[in-house]
Amino acid sequence: MNKNLGIMAMLVILVALTVPSNASVIGDTVTVYRDSLGSTVTGPFTYEVLAGNADAKSLTTNIPPNLLVDVEASSILIDFFPPFSGGGEASHLLYVTDIDWVGDPSAFISGVNFTTDISNFTLSDISFSSHNVTIKLGDISPGINLTVPKYLDINLEFSGTNPVPEPSTFLLLGAGLGGLALLRRRSHS
């Protein structure tokens, strides 16, 4: 009976070793800044990403809108604050750069999707590369009467991850086959 408990404990440990770590931006260092006509107007802010909004950066300037940017585990949350009534510069951009996945350094941004309550915001207002996201704020600005806060939640999709480490897979397979052989041997004894 004690041998069976030992084997079961070993199998549990091997299974735990093969569970992939969830890649996350929490713990990574990112840079956030706003740009207009090629000149930085707010930032750059380089900081470690924390869970929750304690690390959210306020990006306010004389160029509307006022923003609160919070990078999370796999998303970028942006709050737009009043007062603001249209007329932003068409070349006004928000950059989030140096996004790396902690727990899987080979991962890279392969896509984005978003939710928002800004009616004229489209997916074409977001561009990305393997470790950077750019949001066109100038395209959001015209025609918005921002008398109440608005939000934009950009979800990052990552690729290039290796979800199950190969050595652990072989260990688990070997342990399973050994366990089956042991059970077969005991049943014939």
CORUR-V286492 format. One record per residue. RES is the residue in one letter. SS is DSSP state (H for helix, E for strand, L for the rest). PHI is phi in degrees with one decimal (NA if undefined). PSI is psi in whole degrees, 0 to 359 (999 if undefined). Layout:
# CORUR-V286492
RES/SS/PHI/PSI + RES/SS/PHI/PSI
This chain:
# CORUR-V286492
M/L/NA/318 + N/H/-64.6/325 + K/H/-63.3/319 + N/H/-62.7/320 + L/H/-64.4/320 + G/H/-63.6/317 + I/H/-65.8/317 + M/H/-63.5/320 + A/H/-63.6/320 + M/H/-64.6/320 + L/H/-64.4/320 + V/H/-62.6/318 + I/H/-64.1/317 + L/H/-64.1/320 + V/H/-63.4/319 + A/H/-62.2/325 + L/H/-68.4/332 + T/H/-89.1/351 + V/L/-70.4/123 + P/L/-68.4/145 + S/L/-76.6/139 + N/L/-75.6/121 + A/L/-68.9/141 + S/E/-151.7/157 + V/L/-87.4/347 + I/L/-58.2/127 + G/L/96.6/346 + D/L/-80.2/159 + T/E/-104.6/122 + V/E/-120.6/166 + T/E/-124.1/134 + V/E/-125.8/132 + Y/E/-158.2/161 + R/E/-110.0/146 + D/E/-134.9/143 + S/E/-141.9/124 + L/L/54.4/37 + G/L/81.7/2 + S/E/-115.8/134 + T/E/-68.5/127 + V/E/-107.0/338 + T/E/-146.2/130 + G/E/96.9/199 + P/E/-77.0/146 + F/E/-109.2/119 + T/E/-111.4/125 + Y/E/-156.5/163 + E/E/-83.2/133 + V/L/-75.8/127 + L/L/-114.1/156 + A/L/-69.5/141 + G/L/87.3/184 + N/L/-99.8/15 + A/L/-63.4/335 + D/L/-100.5/9 + A/L/-60.3/139 + K/E/-108.4/131 + S/E/-88.1/121 + L/E/-115.1/84 + T/L/-110.8/139 + T/L/-146.3/182 + N/L/-78.7/354 + I/L/-100.9/114 + P/L/-70.1/162 + P/L/-89.5/166 + N/E/-79.9/137 + L/E/-126.7/151 + L/E/-123.4/118 + V/E/-112.0/129 + D/E/-131.4/113 + V/E/-87.3/129 + E/L/-117.4/193 + A/L/-53.9/315 + S/L/-145.3/31 + S/E/-152.6/165 + I/E/-122.6/118 + L/E/-103.0/127 + I/E/-126.1/126 + D/E/-107.8/133 + F/E/-104.1/132 + F/E/-117.6/143 + P/L/-74.2/172 + P/L/-84.5/143 + F/E/-162.8/135 + S/E/-139.8/83 + G/L/60.3/181 + G/L/82.6/17 + G/L/-69.4/161 + E/L/-73.2/137 + A/L/-64.3/334 + S/L/-94.0/11 + H/L/-77.4/123 + L/E/-128.1/151 + L/E/-115.3/129 + Y/E/-115.1/137 + V/E/-124.7/114 + T/E/-120.9/168 + D/L/62.5/37 + I/L/-80.7/115 + D/L/-125.4/147 + W/L/-87.5/118 + V/E/-75.5/132 + G/L/99.5/344 + D/L/-156.2/83 + P/L/-63.6/344 + S/L/-82.0/350 + A/L/-72.3/151 + F/E/-145.3/159 + I/E/-71.1/123 + S/E/-114.2/352 + G/E/-176.4/166 + V/E/-140.1/153 + N/E/-142.2/170 + F/E/-150.9/161 + T/E/-129.8/145 + T/E/-160.9/163 + D/L/-111.7/20 + I/L/-97.5/115 + S/L/-66.2/327 + N/L/-100.4/17 + F/L/-87.9/133 + T/L/-127.8/168 + L/H/-62.0/333 + S/H/-68.2/348 + D/H/-81.9/357 + I/E/-118.9/129 + S/E/-124.7/156 + F/E/-150.0/156 + S/L/-126.3/191 + S/L/-59.8/332 + H/L/-138.8/17 + N/L/-139.7/149 + V/E/-130.9/136 + T/E/-124.7/132 + I/E/-118.0/128 + K/E/-82.3/103 + L/L/-77.9/331 + G/H/-62.4/328 + D/H/-73.5/337 + I/H/-79.7/323 + S/H/-62.8/310 + P/L/-59.6/132 + G/L/83.4/358 + I/L/-89.5/129 + N/E/-103.5/95 + L/E/-90.0/83 + T/L/-101.0/348 + V/L/-129.1/153 + P/L/-59.6/147 + K/E/-123.6/165 + Y/E/-136.6/159 + L/E/-141.1/123 + D/E/-117.5/110 + I/E/-100.5/119 + N/E/-95.4/129 + L/E/-94.1/133 + E/E/-107.2/133 + F/E/-116.4/149 + S/E/-131.5/174 + G/L/86.6/8 + T/L/-85.0/153 + N/L/-111.2/93 + P/L/-67.6/331 + V/L/-127.9/114 + P/L/-63.8/132 + E/H/-60.0/313 + P/H/-58.3/320 + S/H/-67.2/325 + T/H/-62.4/315 + F/H/-65.6/322 + L/H/-62.2/316 + L/H/-65.0/317 + L/H/-61.9/315 + G/H/-62.3/318 + A/H/-64.8/320 + G/H/-64.7/315 + L/H/-64.6/320 + G/H/-62.8/319 + G/H/-63.5/318 + L/H/-64.0/318 + A/H/-62.9/319 + L/H/-64.6/316 + L/H/-63.6/320 + R/H/-64.3/318 + R/H/-64.1/319 + R/H/-67.5/324 + S/H/-69.7/334 + H/H/-87.4/349 + S/L/-81.3/999
